[in-house]
Each structure stands twice: as structure tokens, then as C-alpha cells.
Amino acid sequence: RKKGLRSWNGAFPKENGQYQALYPQSWTTYDLPGQNVRLLCKQLSPFIPHNYKVY
């Protein structure tokens, strides 16, 4: 049995997915072929620009 990401079949057709971003938000839309389903995944960045420390 394969382990890790190599065993994951991520063969989702790229023409059925779309990524958009406008800081601090981004979203990805997936249209499932052959089904009447659209998935929308929204993300929000918790980081404030120029407000971080480098150690």
C-alpha cells in the first residue's frame, strides 16, 4: 500500500476548476462533470501585510 500524497489520485480536470484571489481572501470553484454540483471553497488569510517578525 502506498502512503502519503503519492497515493492520492489528484487527477481532477483542470478545466473544471478555477482559482481566484483578492487579498486577504481567495476561493476555488470546482464543477463536477456529469453532475449538477458546484463546490466553492473560500479561504481567508490571517496574516496582516508587513506585520510579522523574522527570527
C-alpha positions as a LaTeX table, in Angstrom:
\begin{tabular}{lrrr}
\hline
Residue & $x$ (\AA) & $y$ (\AA) & $z$ (\AA) \\
\hline
Arg1 & 0.00 & 0.00 & 0.00 \\
Lys2 & 1.30 & 3.41 & $-0.96$ \\
Lys3 & 1.45 & 6.12 & 1.67 \\
Gly4 & 1.34 & 9.90 & 1.55 \\
Leu5 & 0.37 & 12.23 & $-1.25$ \\
Arg6 & 1.83 & 9.96 & $-3.91$ \\
Ser7 & $-1.04$ & 7.54 & $-3.34$ \\
Trp8 & $-3.65$ & 10.27 & $-3.81$ \\
Asn9 & $-5.14$ & 10.37 & $-7.30$ \\
Gly10 & $-5.48$ & 14.11 & $-7.81$ \\
Ala11 & $-6.47$ & 13.78 & $-11.45$ \\
Phe12 & $-9.27$ & 16.35 & $-11.32$ \\
Pro13 & $-9.54$ & 18.00 & $-14.76$ \\
Lys14 & $-8.04$ & 21.50 & $-14.58$ \\
Glu15 & $-10.69$ & 22.90 & $-16.94$ \\
Asn16 & $-13.32$ & 22.11 & $-14.26$ \\
Gly17 & $-11.64$ & 24.15 & $-11.54$ \\
Gln18 & $-11.00$ & 27.86 & $-11.16$ \\
Tyr19 & $-8.90$ & 29.74 & $-8.57$ \\
Gln20 & $-9.39$ & 33.43 & $-7.79$ \\
Ala21 & $-7.82$ & 35.66 & $-5.17$ \\
Leu22 & $-8.18$ & 39.18 & $-3.86$ \\
Tyr23 & $-6.16$ & 39.67 & $-0.68$ \\
Pro24 & $-6.97$ & 38.70 & 2.04 \\
Gln25 & $-9.47$ & 36.27 & 0.50 \\
Ser26 & $-9.25$ & 33.56 & $-2.12$ \\
Trp27 & $-11.66$ & 30.99 & $-3.44$ \\
Thr28 & $-11.62$ & 27.91 & $-5.62$ \\
Thr29 & $-14.62$ & 26.72 & $-7.61$ \\
Tyr30 & $-14.96$ & 23.11 & $-8.77$ \\
Asp31 & $-17.57$ & 22.00 & $-11.30$ \\
Leu32 & $-18.18$ & 18.25 & $-11.15$ \\
Pro33 & $-18.55$ & 16.81 & $-14.66$ \\
Gly34 & $-21.69$ & 14.78 & $-15.26$ \\
Gln35 & $-23.35$ & 16.08 & $-12.09$ \\
Asn36 & $-25.29$ & 19.21 & $-11.29$ \\
Val37 & $-22.85$ & 20.17 & $-8.50$ \\
Arg38 & $-20.58$ & 23.16 & $-7.97$ \\
Leu39 & $-18.25$ & 23.24 & $-4.97$ \\
Leu40 & $-16.94$ & 26.54 & $-3.64$ \\
Cys41 & $-14.04$ & 26.63 & $-1.18$ \\
Lys42 & $-13.29$ & 30.02 & 0.41 \\
Gln43 & $-10.08$ & 30.88 & 2.27 \\
Leu44 & $-9.10$ & 33.85 & 4.40 \\
Ser45 & $-5.50$ & 34.79 & 5.17 \\
Pro46 & $-4.92$ & 35.51 & 8.87 \\
Phe47 & $-1.74$ & 37.48 & 8.11 \\
Ile48 & $-1.54$ & 41.25 & 8.07 \\
Pro49 & 0.93 & 42.57 & 5.45 \\
His50 & 4.22 & 43.87 & 6.89 \\
Asn51 & 3.14 & 42.86 & 10.41 \\
Tyr52 & 5.37 & 39.85 & 11.07 \\
Lys53 & 8.70 & 39.07 & 12.70 \\
Val54 & 11.56 & 37.10 & 11.19 \\
Tyr55 & 13.66 & 35.12 & 13.67 \\
\hline
\end{tabular}
